């Protein structure tokens, strides 16, 4: 597969979409990590639903002490993967 032929692998397309979304979110929130409260605004969900989602097995969360934060790029990639 080559880019010259106009054929782009699916994983590459997901990565590009995730990178664009990550850049948009990082610029909007002015940081590279999101909090639970940020996700309630981004997703339009209640705090209990977001906490349940954060505690799920496949959600990309980082624990810093007792606090959980979400990398913008990891969240954007997770979001794009779930959309397909």
mmCIF file of the N, C-alpha and C atoms, coordinates in Angstrom:
data_MODEL
# 
_entry.id   MODEL 
# 
loop_
_atom_site.group_PDB 
_atom_site.id 
_atom_site.type_symbol 
_atom_site.label_atom_id 
_atom_site.label_alt_id 
_atom_site.label_comp_id 
_atom_site.label_asym_id 
_atom_site.label_entity_id 
_atom_site.label_seq_id 
_atom_site.pdbx_PDB_ins_code 
_atom_site.Cartn_x 
_atom_site.Cartn_y 
_atom_site.Cartn_z 
_atom_site.occupancy 
_atom_site.B_iso_or_equiv 
_atom_site.pdbx_formal_charge 
_atom_site.auth_seq_id 
_atom_site.auth_comp_id 
_atom_site.auth_asym_id 
_atom_site.auth_atom_id 
_atom_site.pdbx_PDB_model_num 
ATOM 1   N N  . UNK A 1 1  ? 0.832   -1.179 0.000  1.00 0.00 ? 1  UNK A N  1 
ATOM 2   C CA . UNK A 1 1  ? 0.000   0.000  0.000  1.00 0.00 ? 1  UNK A CA 1 
ATOM 3   C C  . UNK A 1 1  ? 0.877   1.244  0.000  1.00 0.00 ? 1  UNK A C  1 
ATOM 4   N N  . UNK A 1 2  ? 0.471   2.195  -0.782 1.00 0.00 ? 2  UNK A N  1 
ATOM 5   C CA . UNK A 1 2  ? 1.257   3.418  -0.798 1.00 0.00 ? 2  UNK A CA 1 
ATOM 6   C C  . UNK A 1 2  ? 0.338   4.632  -0.790 1.00 0.00 ? 2  UNK A C  1 
ATOM 7   N N  . UNK A 1 3  ? 0.870   5.724  -0.279 1.00 0.00 ? 3  UNK A N  1 
ATOM 8   C CA . UNK A 1 3  ? 0.109   6.965  -0.235 1.00 0.00 ? 3  UNK A CA 1 
ATOM 9   C C  . UNK A 1 3  ? -0.035  7.570  -1.620 1.00 0.00 ? 3  UNK A C  1 
ATOM 10  N N  . UNK A 1 4  ? 0.937   7.287  -2.489 1.00 0.00 ? 4  UNK A N  1 
ATOM 11  C CA . UNK A 1 4  ? 0.870   7.825  -3.844 1.00 0.00 ? 4  UNK A CA 1 
ATOM 12  C C  . UNK A 1 4  ? -0.340  7.272  -4.587 1.00 0.00 ? 4  UNK A C  1 
ATOM 13  N N  . UNK A 1 5  ? -0.716  6.042  -4.292 1.00 0.00 ? 5  UNK A N  1 
ATOM 14  C CA . UNK A 1 5  ? -1.847  5.417  -4.954 1.00 0.00 ? 5  UNK A CA 1 
ATOM 15  C C  . UNK A 1 5  ? -3.176  5.833  -4.343 1.00 0.00 ? 5  UNK A C  1 
ATOM 16  N N  . UNK A 1 6  ? -3.119  6.591  -3.247 1.00 0.00 ? 6  UNK A N  1 
ATOM 17  C CA . UNK A 1 6  ? -4.355  7.037  -2.602 1.00 0.00 ? 6  UNK A CA 1 
ATOM 18  C C  . UNK A 1 6  ? -4.935  6.020  -1.655 1.00 0.00 ? 6  UNK A C  1 
ATOM 19  N N  . UNK A 1 7  ? -4.183  4.994  -1.337 1.00 0.00 ? 7  UNK A N  1 
ATOM 20  C CA . UNK A 1 7  ? -4.665  3.965  -0.421 1.00 0.00 ? 7  UNK A CA 1 
ATOM 21  C C  . UNK A 1 7  ? -4.008  4.204  0.935  1.00 0.00 ? 7  UNK A C  1 
ATOM 22  N N  . UNK A 1 8  ? -4.827  4.504  1.946  1.00 0.00 ? 8  UNK A N  1 
ATOM 23  C CA . UNK A 1 8  ? -4.318  4.752  3.291  1.00 0.00 ? 8  UNK A CA 1 
ATOM 24  C C  . UNK A 1 8  ? -4.890  3.682  4.198  1.00 0.00 ? 8  UNK A C  1 
ATOM 25  N N  . UNK A 1 9  ? -4.048  2.993  4.955  1.00 0.00 ? 9  UNK A N  1 
ATOM 26  C CA . UNK A 1 9  ? -4.567  1.966  5.857  1.00 0.00 ? 9  UNK A CA 1 
ATOM 27  C C  . UNK A 1 9  ? -5.547  2.547  6.869  1.00 0.00 ? 9  UNK A C  1 
ATOM 28  N N  . UNK A 1 10 ? -6.503  1.725  7.304  1.00 0.00 ? 10 UNK A N  1 
ATOM 29  C CA . UNK A 1 10 ? -7.544  2.168  8.221  1.00 0.00 ? 10 UNK A CA 1 
ATOM 30  C C  . UNK A 1 10 ? -6.952  2.680  9.525  1.00 0.00 ? 10 UNK A C  1 
ATOM 31  N N  . UNK A 1 11 ? -5.950  1.994  10.074 1.00 0.00 ? 11 UNK A N  1 
ATOM 32  C CA . UNK A 1 11 ? -5.354  2.443  11.321 1.00 0.00 ? 11 UNK A CA 1 
ATOM 33  C C  . UNK A 1 11 ? -4.752  3.829  11.178 1.00 0.00 ? 11 UNK A C  1 
ATOM 34  N N  . UNK A 1 12 ? -4.206  4.126  10.009 1.00 0.00 ? 12 UNK A N  1 
ATOM 35  C CA . UNK A 1 12 ? -3.641  5.440  9.773  1.00 0.00 ? 12 UNK A CA 1 
ATOM 36  C C  . UNK A 1 12 ? -4.737  6.495  9.773  1.00 0.00 ? 12 UNK A C  1 
ATOM 37  N N  . UNK A 1 13 ? -5.871  6.194  9.175  1.00 0.00 ? 13 UNK A N  1 
ATOM 38  C CA . UNK A 1 13 ? -6.993  7.124  9.149  1.00 0.00 ? 13 UNK A CA 1 
ATOM 39  C C  . UNK A 1 13 ? -7.505  7.391  10.559 1.00 0.00 ? 13 UNK A C  1 
ATOM 40  N N  . UNK A 1 14 ? -7.566  6.347  11.392 1.00 0.00 ? 14 UNK A N  1 
ATOM 41  C CA . UNK A 1 14 ? -7.992  6.519  12.778 1.00 0.00 ? 14 UNK A CA 1 
ATOM 42  C C  . UNK A 1 14 ? -6.999  7.384  13.536 1.00 0.00 ? 14 UNK A C  1 
ATOM 43  N N  . UNK A 1 15 ? -5.730  7.177  13.292 1.00 0.00 ? 15 UNK A N  1 
ATOM 44  C CA . UNK A 1 15 ? -4.696  7.956  13.958 1.00 0.00 ? 15 UNK A CA 1 
ATOM 45  C C  . UNK A 1 15 ? -4.764  9.424  13.588 1.00 0.00 ? 15 UNK A C  1 
ATOM 46  N N  . UNK A 1 16 ? -5.011  9.706  12.320 1.00 0.00 ? 16 UNK A N  1 
ATOM 47  C CA . UNK A 1 16 ? -5.116  11.093 11.857 1.00 0.00 ? 16 UNK A CA 1 
ATOM 48  C C  . UNK A 1 16 ? -6.342  11.750 12.483 1.00 0.00 ? 16 UNK A C  1 
ATOM 49  N N  . UNK A 1 17 ? -7.466  11.049 12.484 1.00 0.00 ? 17 UNK A N  1 
ATOM 50  C CA . UNK A 1 17 ? -8.686  11.597 13.086 1.00 0.00 ? 17 UNK A CA 1 
ATOM 51  C C  . UNK A 1 17 ? -8.483  11.847 14.574 1.00 0.00 ? 17 UNK A C  1 
ATOM 52  N N  . UNK A 1 18 ? -7.826  10.918 15.251 1.00 0.00 ? 18 UNK A N  1 
ATOM 53  C CA . UNK A 1 18 ? -7.560  11.074 16.685 1.00 0.00 ? 18 UNK A CA 1 
ATOM 54  C C  . UNK A 1 18 ? -6.616  12.240 16.939 1.00 0.00 ? 18 UNK A C  1 
ATOM 55  N N  . UNK A 1 19 ? -5.606  12.391 16.107 1.00 0.00 ? 19 UNK A N  1 
ATOM 56  C CA . UNK A 1 19 ? -4.651  13.486 16.281 1.00 0.00 ? 19 UNK A CA 1 
ATOM 57  C C  . UNK A 1 19 ? -5.329  14.844 16.098 1.00 0.00 ? 19 UNK A C  1 
ATOM 58  N N  . UNK A 1 20 ? -6.200  14.946 15.122 1.00 0.00 ? 20 UNK A N  1 
ATOM 59  C CA . UNK A 1 20 ? -6.919  16.201 14.898 1.00 0.00 ? 20 UNK A CA 1 
ATOM 60  C C  . UNK A 1 20 ? -7.841  16.525 16.070 1.00 0.00 ? 20 UNK A C  1 
ATOM 61  N N  . UNK A 1 21 ? -8.543  15.511 16.560 1.00 0.00 ? 21 UNK A N  1 
ATOM 62  C CA . UNK A 1 21 ? -9.433  15.708 17.700 1.00 0.00 ? 21 UNK A CA 1 
ATOM 63  C C  . UNK A 1 21 ? -8.633  16.053 18.958 1.00 0.00 ? 21 UNK A C  1 
ATOM 64  N N  . UNK A 1 22 ? -7.499  15.400 19.154 1.00 0.00 ? 22 UNK A N  1 
ATOM 65  C CA . UNK A 1 22 ? -6.647  15.674 20.315 1.00 0.00 ? 22 UNK A CA 1 
ATOM 66  C C  . UNK A 1 22 ? -6.136  17.112 20.268 1.00 0.00 ? 22 UNK A C  1 
ATOM 67  N N  . UNK A 1 23 ? -5.741  17.569 19.113 1.00 0.00 ? 23 UNK A N  1 
ATOM 68  C CA . UNK A 1 23 ? -5.262  18.948 18.988 1.00 0.00 ? 23 UNK A CA 1 
ATOM 69  C C  . UNK A 1 23 ? -6.373  19.938 19.314 1.00 0.00 ? 23 UNK A C  1 
ATOM 70  N N  . UNK A 1 24 ? -7.570  19.659 18.810 1.00 0.00 ? 24 UNK A N  1 
ATOM 71  C CA . UNK A 1 24 ? -8.716  20.538 19.081 1.00 0.00 ? 24 UNK A CA 1 
ATOM 72  C C  . UNK A 1 24 ? -9.009  20.600 20.575 1.00 0.00 ? 24 UNK A C  1 
ATOM 73  N N  . UNK A 1 25 ? -9.041  19.452 21.231 1.00 0.00 ? 25 UNK A N  1 
ATOM 74  C CA . UNK A 1 25 ? -9.334  19.415 22.670 1.00 0.00 ? 25 UNK A CA 1 
ATOM 75  C C  . UNK A 1 25 ? -8.225  20.075 23.486 1.00 0.00 ? 25 UNK A C  1 
ATOM 76  N N  . UNK A 1 26 ? -6.983  19.797 23.135 1.00 0.00 ? 26 UNK A N  1 
ATOM 77  C CA . UNK A 1 26 ? -5.852  20.386 23.870 1.00 0.00 ? 26 UNK A CA 1 
ATOM 78  C C  . UNK A 1 26 ? -5.860  21.906 23.751 1.00 0.00 ? 26 UNK A C  1 
ATOM 79  N N  . UNK A 1 27 ? -6.175  22.416 22.575 1.00 0.00 ? 27 UNK A N  1 
ATOM 80  C CA . UNK A 1 27 ? -6.241  23.865 22.395 1.00 0.00 ? 27 UNK A CA 1 
ATOM 81  C C  . UNK A 1 27 ? -7.425  24.462 23.143 1.00 0.00 ? 27 UNK A C  1 
ATOM 82  N N  . UNK A 1 28 ? -8.552  23.774 23.127 1.00 0.00 ? 28 UNK A N  1 
ATOM 83  C CA . UNK A 1 28 ? -9.745  24.278 23.794 1.00 0.00 ? 28 UNK A CA 1 
ATOM 84  C C  . UNK A 1 28 ? -9.562  24.334 25.302 1.00 0.00 ? 28 UNK A C  1 
ATOM 85  N N  . UNK A 1 29 ? -8.981  23.275 25.886 1.00 0.00 ? 29 UNK A N  1 
ATOM 86  C CA . UNK A 1 29 ? -8.837  23.199 27.338 1.00 0.00 ? 29 UNK A CA 1 
ATOM 87  C C  . UNK A 1 29 ? -7.479  23.688 27.833 1.00 0.00 ? 29 UNK A C  1 
ATOM 88  N N  . UNK A 1 30 ? -6.549  23.932 26.933 1.00 0.00 ? 30 UNK A N  1 
ATOM 89  C CA . UNK A 1 30 ? -5.259  24.488 27.307 1.00 0.00 ? 30 UNK A CA 1 
ATOM 90  C C  . UNK A 1 30 ? -4.357  23.548 28.089 1.00 0.00 ? 30 UNK A C  1 
ATOM 91  N N  . UNK A 1 31 ? -4.563  22.250 27.944 1.00 0.00 ? 31 UNK A N  1 
ATOM 92  C CA . UNK A 1 31 ? -3.707  21.272 28.615 1.00 0.00 ? 31 UNK A CA 1 
ATOM 93  C C  . UNK A 1 31 ? -3.788  19.928 27.889 1.00 0.00 ? 31 UNK A C  1 
ATOM 94  N N  . UNK A 1 32 ? -2.864  19.036 28.240 1.00 0.00 ? 32 UNK A N  1 
ATOM 95  C CA . UNK A 1 32 ? -2.773  17.738 27.573 1.00 0.00 ? 32 UNK A CA 1 
ATOM 96  C C  . UNK A 1 32 ? -3.476  16.606 28.311 1.00 0.00 ? 32 UNK A C  1 
ATOM 97  N N  . UNK A 1 33 ? -4.001  16.901 29.491 1.00 0.00 ? 33 UNK A N  1 
ATOM 98  C CA . UNK A 1 33 ? -4.725  15.889 30.272 1.00 0.00 ? 33 UNK A CA 1 
ATOM 99  C C  . UNK A 1 33 ? -6.083  16.431 30.665 1.00 0.00 ? 33 UNK A C  1 
ATOM 100 N N  . UNK A 1 34 ? -7.079  15.554 30.682 1.00 0.00 ? 34 UNK A N  1 
ATOM 101 C CA . UNK A 1 34 ? -8.444  15.942 31.010 1.00 0.00 ? 34 UNK A CA 1 
ATOM 102 C C  . UNK A 1 34 ? -8.851  15.341 32.349 1.00 0.00 ? 34 UNK A C  1 
ATOM 103 N N  . UNK A 1 35 ? -9.807  15.991 32.999 1.00 0.00 ? 35 UNK A N  1 
ATOM 104 C CA . UNK A 1 35 ? -10.350 15.484 34.251 1.00 0.00 ? 35 UNK A CA 1 
ATOM 105 C C  . UNK A 1 35 ? -11.743 14.911 33.997 1.00 0.00 ? 35 UNK A C  1 
ATOM 106 N N  . UNK A 1 36 ? -12.281 14.305 35.019 1.00 0.00 ? 36 UNK A N  1 
ATOM 107 C CA . UNK A 1 36 ? -13.635 13.758 34.943 1.00 0.00 ? 36 UNK A CA 1 
ATOM 108 C C  . UNK A 1 36 ? -14.635 14.873 34.612 1.00 0.00 ? 36 UNK A C  1 
ATOM 109 N N  . UNK A 1 37 ? -14.439 16.029 35.208 1.00 0.00 ? 37 UNK A N  1 
ATOM 110 C CA . UNK A 1 37 ? -15.333 17.158 34.962 1.00 0.00 ? 37 UNK A CA 1 
ATOM 111 C C  . UNK A 1 37 ? -15.251 17.631 33.506 1.00 0.00 ? 37 UNK A C  1 
ATOM 112 N N  . UNK A 1 38 ? -14.047 17.607 32.939 1.00 0.00 ? 38 UNK A N  1 
ATOM 113 C CA . UNK A 1 38 ? -13.892 17.964 31.520 1.00 0.00 ? 38 UNK A CA 1 
ATOM 114 C C  . UNK A 1 38 ? -14.684 17.013 30.639 1.00 0.00 ? 38 UNK A C  1 
ATOM 115 N N  . UNK A 1 39 ? -14.625 15.724 30.963 1.00 0.00 ? 39 UNK A N  1 
ATOM 116 C CA . UNK A 1 39 ? -15.330 14.736 30.147 1.00 0.00 ? 39 UNK A CA 1 
ATOM 117 C C  . UNK A 1 39 ? -16.842 14.891 30.230 1.00 0.00 ? 39 UNK A C  1 
ATOM 118 N N  . UNK A 1 40 ? -17.369 15.342 31.374 1.00 0.00 ? 40 UNK A N  1 
ATOM 119 C CA . UNK A 1 40 ? -18.815 15.559 31.460 1.00 0.00 ? 40 UNK A CA 1 
ATOM 120 C C  . UNK A 1 40 ? -19.250 16.629 30.460 1.00 0.00 ? 40 UNK A C  1 
ATOM 121 N N  . UNK A 1 41 ? -18.412 17.655 30.290 1.00 0.00 ? 41 UNK A N  1 
ATOM 122 C CA . UNK A 1 41 ? -18.724 18.722 29.341 1.00 0.00 ? 41 UNK A CA 1 
ATOM 123 C C  . UNK A 1 41 ? -18.553 18.229 27.899 1.00 0.00 ? 41 UNK A C  1 
ATOM 124 N N  . UNK A 1 42 ? -17.439 17.555 27.633 1.00 0.00 ? 42 UNK A N  1 
ATOM 125 C CA . UNK A 1 42 ? -17.139 17.086 26.277 1.00 0.00 ? 42 UNK A CA 1 
ATOM 126 C C  . UNK A 1 42 ? -18.188 16.094 25.786 1.00 0.00 ? 42 UNK A C  1 
ATOM 127 N N  . UNK A 1 43 ? -18.550 15.142 26.641 1.00 0.00 ? 43 UNK A N  1 
ATOM 128 C CA . UNK A 1 43 ? -19.458 14.071 26.235 1.00 0.00 ? 43 UNK A CA 1 
ATOM 129 C C  . UNK A 1 43 ? -20.926 14.369 26.504 1.00 0.00 ? 43 UNK A C  1 
ATOM 130 N N  . UNK A 1 44 ? -21.193 15.363 27.333 1.00 0.00 ? 44 UNK A N  1 
ATOM 131 C CA . UNK A 1 44 ? -22.579 15.683 27.656 1.00 0.00 ? 44 UNK A CA 1 
ATOM 132 C C  . UNK A 1 44 ? -23.227 14.641 28.545 1.00 0.00 ? 44 UNK A C  1 
ATOM 133 N N  . UNK A 1 45 ? -22.423 13.962 29.342 1.00 0.00 ? 45 UNK A N  1 
ATOM 134 C CA . UNK A 1 45 ? -22.921 12.932 30.241 1.00 0.00 ? 45 UNK A CA 1 
ATOM 135 C C  . UNK A 1 45 ? -22.880 13.435 31.668 1.00 0.00 ? 45 UNK A C  1 
ATOM 136 N N  . UNK A 1 46 ? -23.607 12.751 32.541 1.00 0.00 ? 46 UNK A N  1 
ATOM 137 C CA . UNK A 1 46 ? -23.566 13.080 33.952 1.00 0.00 ? 46 UNK A CA 1 
ATOM 138 C C  . UNK A 1 46 ? -22.281 12.559 34.588 1.00 0.00 ? 46 UNK A C  1 
ATOM 139 N N  . UNK A 1 47 ? -21.956 13.090 35.753 1.00 0.00 ? 47 UNK A N  1 
ATOM 140 C CA . UNK A 1 47 ? -20.724 12.719 36.438 1.00 0.00 ? 47 UNK A CA 1 
ATOM 141 C C  . UNK A 1 47 ? -20.693 11.236 36.794 1.00 0.00 ? 47 UNK A C  1 
ATOM 142 N N  . UNK A 1 48 ? -21.820 10.651 37.169 1.00 0.00 ? 48 UNK A N  1 
ATOM 143 C CA . UNK A 1 48 ? -21.850 9.224  37.514 1.00 0.00 ? 48 UNK A CA 1 
ATOM 144 C C  . UNK A 1 48 ? -21.566 8.354  36.291 1.00 0.00 ? 48 UNK A C  1 
ATOM 145 N N  . UNK A 1 49 ? -22.121 8.718  35.149 1.00 0.00 ? 49 UNK A N  1 
ATOM 146 C CA . UNK A 1 49 ? -21.858 7.958  33.921 1.00 0.00 ? 49 UNK A CA 1 
ATOM 147 C C  . UNK A 1 49 ? -20.400 8.069  33.496 1.00 0.00 ? 49 UNK A C  1 
ATOM 148 N N  . UNK A 1 50 ? -19.824 9.250  33.638 1.00 0.00 ? 50 UNK A N  1 
ATOM 149 C CA . UNK A 1 50 ? -18.415 9.441  33.279 1.00 0.00 ? 50 UNK A CA 1 
ATOM 150 C C  . UNK A 1 50 ? -17.521 8.633  34.218 1.00 0.00 ? 50 UNK A C  1 
ATOM 151 N N  . UNK A 1 51 ? -17.820 8.649  35.500 1.00 0.00 ? 51 UNK A N  1 
ATOM 152 C CA . UNK A 1 51 ? -17.021 7.856  36.454 1.00 0.00 ? 51 UNK A CA 1 
ATOM 153 C C  . UNK A 1 51 ? -17.111 6.371  36.148 1.00 0.00 ? 51 UNK A C  1 
ATOM 154 N N  . UNK A 1 52 ? -18.301 5.907  35.797 1.00 0.00 ? 52 UNK A N  1 
ATOM 155 C CA . UNK A 1 52 ? -18.467 4.503  35.416 1.00 0.00 ? 52 UNK A CA 1 
ATOM 156 C C  . UNK A 1 52 ? -17.630 4.184  34.174 1.00 0.00 ? 52 UNK A C  1 
ATOM 157 N N  . UNK A 1 53 ? -17.640 5.073  33.204 1.00 0.00 ? 53 UNK A N  1 
ATOM 158 C CA . UNK A 1 53 ? -16.868 4.890  31.981 1.00 0.00 ? 53 UNK A CA 1 
ATOM 159 C C  . UNK A 1 53 ? -15.371 4.877  32.290 1.00 0.00 ? 53 UNK A C  1 
ATOM 160 N N  . UNK A 1 54 ? -14.921 5.788  33.133 1.00 0.00 ? 54 UNK A N  1 
ATOM 161 C CA . UNK A 1 54 ? -13.503 5.868  33.489 1.00 0.00 ? 54 UNK A CA 1 
ATOM 162 C C  . UNK A 1 54 ? -13.034 4.591  34.185 1.00 0.00 ? 54 UNK A C  1 
ATOM 163 N N  . UNK A 1 55 ? -13.902 3.974  34.955 1.00 0.00 ? 55 UNK A N  1 
ATOM 164 C CA . UNK A 1 55 ? -13.538 2.755  35.676 1.00 0.00 ? 55 UNK A CA 1 
ATOM 165 C C  . UNK A 1 55 ? -13.671 1.489  34.838 1.00 0.00 ? 55 UNK A C  1 
ATOM 166 N N  . UNK A 1 56 ? -14.110 1.611  33.575 1.00 0.00 ? 56 UNK A N  1 
ATOM 167 C CA . UNK A 1 56 ? -14.220 0.434  32.711 1.00 0.00 ? 56 UNK A CA 1 
ATOM 168 C C  . UNK A 1 56 ? -12.832 -0.042 32.288 1.00 0.00 ? 56 UNK A C  1 
ATOM 169 N N  . UNK A 1 57 ? -12.747 -1.280 31.868 1.00 0.00 ? 57 UNK A N  1 
ATOM 170 C CA . UNK A 1 57 ? -11.474 -1.925 31.535 1.00 0.00 ? 57 UNK A CA 1 
ATOM 171 C C  . UNK A 1 57 ? -10.749 -1.265 30.357 1.00 0.00 ? 57 UNK A C  1 
ATOM 172 N N  . UNK A 1 58 ? -11.482 -0.870 29.334 1.00 0.00 ? 58 UNK A N  1 
ATOM 173 C CA . UNK A 1 58 ? -10.826 -0.409 28.103 1.00 0.00 ? 58 UNK A CA 1 
ATOM 174 C C  . UNK A 1 58 ? -10.633 1.102  28.028 1.00 0.00 ? 58 UNK A C  1 
ATOM 175 N N  . UNK A 1 59 ? -10.952 1.831  29.089 1.00 0.00 ? 59 UNK A N  1 
ATOM 176 C CA . UNK A 1 59 ? -10.817 3.282  29.043 1.00 0.00 ? 59 UNK A CA 1 
ATOM 177 C C  . UNK A 1 59 ? -9.397  3.692  29.414 1.00 0.00 ? 59 UNK A C  1 
ATOM 178 N N  . UNK A 1 60 ? -8.781  4.595  28.642 1.00 0.00 ? 60 UNK A N  1 
ATOM 179 C CA . UNK A 1 60 ? -7.381  4.976  28.863 1.00 0.00 ? 60 UNK A CA 1 
ATOM 180 C C  . UNK A 1 60 ? -7.206  6.005  29.980 1.00 0.00 ? 60 UNK A C  1 
ATOM 181 N N  . UNK A 1 61 ? -7.092  5.540  31.195 1.00 0.00 ? 61 UNK A N  1 
ATOM 182 C CA . UNK A 1 61 ? -6.975  6.439  32.337 1.00 0.00 ? 61 UNK A CA 1 
ATOM 183 C C  . UNK A 1 61 ? -5.608  6.278  32.993 1.00 0.00 ? 61 UNK A C  1 
ATOM 184 N N  . UNK A 1 62 ? -5.096  7.376  33.544 1.00 0.00 ? 62 UNK A N  1 
ATOM 185 C CA . UNK A 1 62 ? -3.821  7.359  34.252 1.00 0.00 ? 62 UNK A CA 1 
ATOM 186 C C  . UNK A 1 62 ? -4.107  7.752  35.691 1.00 0.00 ? 62 UNK A C  1 
ATOM 187 N N  . UNK A 1 63 ? -3.599  6.963  36.626 1.00 0.00 ? 63 UNK A N  1 
ATOM 188 C CA . UNK A 1 63 ? -3.785  7.280  38.037 1.00 0.00 ? 63 UNK A CA 1 
ATOM 189 C C  . UNK A 1 63 ? -2.555  8.002  38.562 1.00 0.00 ? 63 UNK A C  1 
ATOM 190 N N  . UNK A 1 64 ? -2.781  9.174  39.132 1.00 0.00 ? 64 UNK A N  1 
ATOM 191 C CA . UNK A 1 64 ? -1.720  9.971  39.743 1.00 0.00 ? 64 UNK A CA 1 
ATOM 192 C C  . UNK A 1 64 ? -2.131  10.140 41.205 1.00 0.00 ? 64 UNK A C  1 
ATOM 193 N N  . UNK A 1 65 ? -1.549  9.322  42.067 1.00 0.00 ? 65 UNK A N  1 
ATOM 194 C CA . UNK A 1 65 ? -1.986  9.310  43.458 1.00 0.00 ? 65 UNK A CA 1 
ATOM 195 C C  . UNK A 1 65 ? -3.412  8.796  43.521 1.00 0.00 ? 65 UNK A C  1 
ATOM 196 N N  . UNK A 1 66 ? -4.286  9.561  44.126 1.00 0.00 ? 66 UNK A N  1 
ATOM 197 C CA . UNK A 1 66 ? -5.705  9.192  44.197 1.00 0.00 ? 66 UNK A CA 1 
ATOM 198 C C  . UNK A 1 66 ? -6.521  9.791  43.059 1.00 0.00 ? 66 UNK A C  1 
ATOM 199 N N  . UNK A 1 67 ? -5.865  10.534 42.205 1.00 0.00 ? 67 UNK A N  1 
ATOM 200 C CA . UNK A 1 67 ? -6.557  11.234 41.129 1.00 0.00 ? 67 UNK A CA 1 
ATOM 201 C C  . UNK A 1 67 ? -6.423  10.481 39.812 1.00 0.00 ? 67 UNK A C  1 
ATOM 202 N N  . UNK A 1 68 ? -7.476  10.519 39.009 1.00 0.00 ? 68 UNK A N  1 
ATOM 203 C CA . UNK A 1 68 ? -7.453  9.899  37.684 1.00 0.00 ? 68 UNK A CA 1 
ATOM 204 C C  . UNK A 1 68 ? -7.515  11.004 36.641 1.00 0.00 ? 68 UNK A C  1 
ATOM 205 N N  . UNK A 1 69 ? -6.588  10.936 35.682 1.00 0.00 ? 69 UNK A N  1 
ATOM 206 C CA . UNK A 1 69 ? -6.571  11.880 34.576 1.00 0.00 ? 69 UNK A CA 1 
ATOM 207 C C  . UNK A 1 69 ? -6.534  11.100 33.265 1.00 0.00 ? 69 UNK A C  1 
ATOM 208 N N  . UNK A 1 70 ? -6.924  11.765 32.204 1.00 0.00 ? 70 UNK A N  1 
ATOM 209 C CA . UNK A 1 70 ? -7.020  11.127 30.903 1.00 0.00 ? 70 UNK A CA 1 
ATOM 210 C C  . UNK A 1 70 ? -6.190  11.934 29.913 1.00 0.00 ? 70 UNK A C  1 
ATOM 211 N N  . UNK A 1 71 ? -5.257  11.269 29.249 1.00 0.00 ? 71 UNK A N  1 
ATOM 212 C CA . UNK A 1 71 ? -4.461  11.906 28.209 1.00 0.00 ? 71 UNK A CA 1 
ATOM 213 C C  . UNK A 1 71 ? -5.385  12.296 27.060 1.00 0.00 ? 71 UNK A C  1 
ATOM 214 N N  . UNK A 1 72 ? -5.217  13.493 26.549 1.00 0.00 ? 72 UNK A N  1 
ATOM 215 C CA . UNK A 1 72 ? -6.069  13.973 25.455 1.00 0.00 ? 72 UNK A CA 1 
ATOM 216 C C  . UNK A 1 72 ? -5.932  13.073 24.233 1.00 0.00 ? 72 UNK A C  1 
ATOM 217 N N  . UNK A 1 73 ? -4.706  12.706 23.872 1.00 0.00 ? 73 UNK A N  1 
ATOM 218 C CA . UNK A 1 73 ? -4.518  11.873 22.679 1.00 0.00 ? 73 UNK A CA 1 
ATOM 219 C C  . UNK A 1 73 ? -5.090  10.472 22.880 1.00 0.00 ? 73 UNK A C  1 
ATOM 220 N N  . UNK A 1 74 ? -4.913  9.903  24.078 1.00 0.00 ? 74 UNK A N  1 
ATOM 221 C CA . UNK A 1 74 ? -5.465  8.575  24.352 1.00 0.00 ? 74 UNK A CA 1 
ATOM 222 C C  . UNK A 1 74 ? -6.989  8.614  24.331 1.00 0.00 ? 74 UNK A C  1 
ATOM 223 N N  . UNK A 1 75 ? -7.572  9.668  24.894 1.00 0.00 ? 75 UNK A N  1 
ATOM 224 C CA . UNK A 1 75 ? -9.028  9.802  24.879 1.00 0.00 ? 75 UNK A CA 1 
ATOM 225 C C  . UNK A 1 75 ? -9.539  9.966  23.459 1.00 0.00 ? 75 UNK A C  1 
ATOM 226 N N  . UNK A 1 76 ? -8.875  10.807 22.668 1.00 0.00 ? 76 UNK A N  1 
ATOM 227 C CA . UNK A 1 76 ? -9.311  11.038 21.290 1.00 0.00 ? 76 UNK A CA 1 
ATOM 228 C C  . UNK A 1 76 ? -9.232  9.747  20.480 1.00 0.00 ? 76 UNK A C  1 
ATOM 229 N N  . UNK A 1 77 ? -8.165  8.977  20.658 1.00 0.00 ? 77 UNK A N  1 
ATOM 230 C CA . UNK A 1 77 ? -8.036  7.711  19.928 1.00 0.00 ? 77 UNK A CA 1 
ATOM 231 C C  . UNK A 1 77 ? -9.113  6.729  20.372 1.00 0.00 ? 77 UNK A C  1 
ATOM 232 N N  . UNK A 1 78 ? -9.358  6.650  21.673 1.00 0.00 ? 78 UNK A N  1 
ATOM 233 C CA . UNK A 1 78 ? -10.400 5.766  22.207 1.00 0.00 ? 78 UNK A CA 1 
ATOM 234 C C  . UNK A 1 78 ? -11.754 6.160  21.633 1.00 0.00 ? 78 UNK A C  1 
ATOM 235 N N  . UNK A 1 79 ? -12.023 7.470  21.591 1.00 0.00 ? 79 UNK A N  1 
ATOM 236 C CA . UNK A 1 79 ? -13.288 7.977  21.092 1.00 0.00 ? 79 UNK A CA 1 
ATOM 237 C C  . UNK A 1 79 ? -13.483 7.653  19.608 1.00 0.00 ? 79 UNK A C  1 
ATOM 238 N N  . UNK A 1 80 ? -12.438 7.820  18.824 1.00 0.00 ? 80 UNK A N  1 
ATOM 239 C CA . UNK A 1 80 ? -12.518 7.537  17.386 1.00 0.00 ? 80 UNK A CA 1 
ATOM 240 C C  . UNK A 1 80 ? -12.702 6.040  17.148 1.00 0.00 ? 80 UNK A C  1 
ATOM 241 N N  . UNK A 1 81 ? -11.979 5.212  17.910 1.00 0.00 ? 81 UNK A N  1 
ATOM 242 C CA . UNK A 1 81 ? -12.133 3.756  17.772 1.00 0.00 ? 81 UNK A CA 1 
ATOM 243 C C  . UNK A 1 81 ? -13.533 3.309  18.090 1.00 0.00 ? 81 UNK A C  1 
ATOM 244 N N  . UNK A 1 82 ? -14.148 3.900  19.110 1.00 0.00 ? 82 UNK A N  1 
ATOM 245 C CA . UNK A 1 82 ? -15.513 3.523  19.515 1.00 0.00 ? 82 UNK A CA 1 
ATOM 246 C C  . UNK A 1 82 ? -16.554 3.978  18.490 1.00 0.00 ? 82 UNK A C  1 
ATOM 247 N N  . UNK A 1 83 ? -16.223 4.987  17.718 1.00 0.00 ? 83 UNK A N  1 
ATOM 248 C CA . UNK A 1 83 ? -17.165 5.535  16.747 1.00 0.00 ? 83 UNK A CA 1 
ATOM 249 C C  . UNK A 1 83 ? -17.361 4.636  15.532 1.00 0.00 ? 83 UNK A C  1 
ATOM 250 N N  . UNK A 1 84 ? -16.379 3.760  15.255 1.00 0.00 ? 84 UNK A N  1 
ATOM 251 C CA . UNK A 1 84 ? -16.536 2.915  14.064 1.00 0.00 ? 84 UNK A CA 1 
ATOM 252 C C  . UNK A 1 84 ? -17.235 1.632  14.369 1.00 0.00 ? 84 UNK A C  1 
# 
